[in-house]
Amino acid sequence: MNASLKTTKGEQAKSLLIRAALAQFGEYGLNATTRDIAAQAGQNIAAIPYYFGSKEDLYLACAQSIADFIGENFRPHAEAAERLFNETPPDKAAMRALILRACHNMIQLLTEDKTLPLSKFISREQLSPTRAYHLIHEQVIEPLHSHLTRLIAAYTGRDAQDTRTVLHTHALLGEILAFRLGRETLLLRAGWTSFDEDKTAQIYDVICCHLDLILEGLTLRNPEL
């Protein structure tokens, strides 16, 4: 019983430290101090070396936490995509529906305040990548980006290995990410104070419209252009 309680307490302490570290690293990068992280987590500063070894190891633990979070939320989409790829002929309507579900999921996550520290962390890593970004990229971003590229390629009749198809996929993802990275601009331009269920639905409707324009446009457009 005592061992079980100790393990539970330890896992709770680690979880609190990672949550606080995500917020601090998101704001200040590796300039964040272990003292501030421990204080925000309500833990003794000695807990960081005890559970993680060093600040750099805690930073990597945050990256792993992000990878686990993304994987948990998007793994069902990747598994559904694999099933569609195995169908002959491919079901284009099902592919479109799957792309839209993935987009909807992403929009919901990116308009929630609780995921803001995660977005800040990844944004820093995109601009100044470290081992942490490569961990996230290899475990979840690359596989998910590849699945979406393959879906778009299969729907439009393009080559998934063509760099232009990758660029089209990245541009679509960029549209969605803009609602997080350009959050303040949108709130001011639209006269909104925050993102709520209604605002998220409006964003999704716009992405649906743009997705259909992209899919149909790429299907009709000469792949060489």
Residue, then its C-alpha position, 0 to 999 in steps of 0.5 A: m500500500n505504501a509503495s503504491l501511494k508513493t508511486t502515485k504521489g511521484e507520478q502526480a509530482k512529475s505531472l505537475l512539474i511537466r505542466a508547469a515546465l510547459a508553461q515556463f518553457g513556452e514563455y521563456g524557452l530554456n531561459a526558464t528557471t527551475r526555481d520558477i518551474a518548481a514554484q508554479a508546480g507547487q513542488n520543492i526545487a529538488a524534485i526536478p533533479y530527483y525525477f528528471g535529472s536536469k533542466e534539459d532532461l525536463y525539457l525533453a520530458c515536456a517534448q515527450s509529453i507533447a508527442d504523447f498528447i498529439g499521438e493520443n488525439f490523432r492516432p485514430h485518424a492515422e489508423a483510419a487513413e491506413r484502412l482507406f489506403n488499403e481499399t481498392p478503389p479508394d473511397k474519395a468521399a471517405m477520404r474527404a470526410l477523414i481529412l475534415r475530421a482531422c481538421h475539426n479535431m485540430i481546430q478544436l485543440l488550437t482554440e482551447d486555452k489549455t493547449l496554449p503552452l503546448s503551442k508556444f513550446i512547439s512554435r519556439e522549437q519550429l523557429s529554433p529546433t533542438r533535440a526536443y523538436h526532432l523527438i516530436h517530429e519523428q514520433v508524431i508530426e512526420p507520420l501525421h503530416s505524411h498520412l494527410t499528404r497521402l490522403i490529399a494525393a490519393y484524392t487528387g490523383r497526385d504523387a504523395q512523394d512529390t514535394r509540391t504535394v507536401l507543400h500543398t498539404h503544409a499550406l492547408l495545415g498552415e491555414i489551421l495553425a493561423f487561427r492559433l498563431g494569428r489569434e489576436t489579429l483574428l479576435l480584433r478583426a472579427g470583434w471577438t473576445s475569445f474562442d467559444e463553441d460558436k466561433t470554433a464552428q465558424i472557423y470549421d465552416v471556413i476550413c471546410c470551404h477552403l478544403d473543398l476548393i483545394l481538393e477540387g482545384l488540385t484534382l482539376r489542375n495539371p500536376e505539372l503546374 
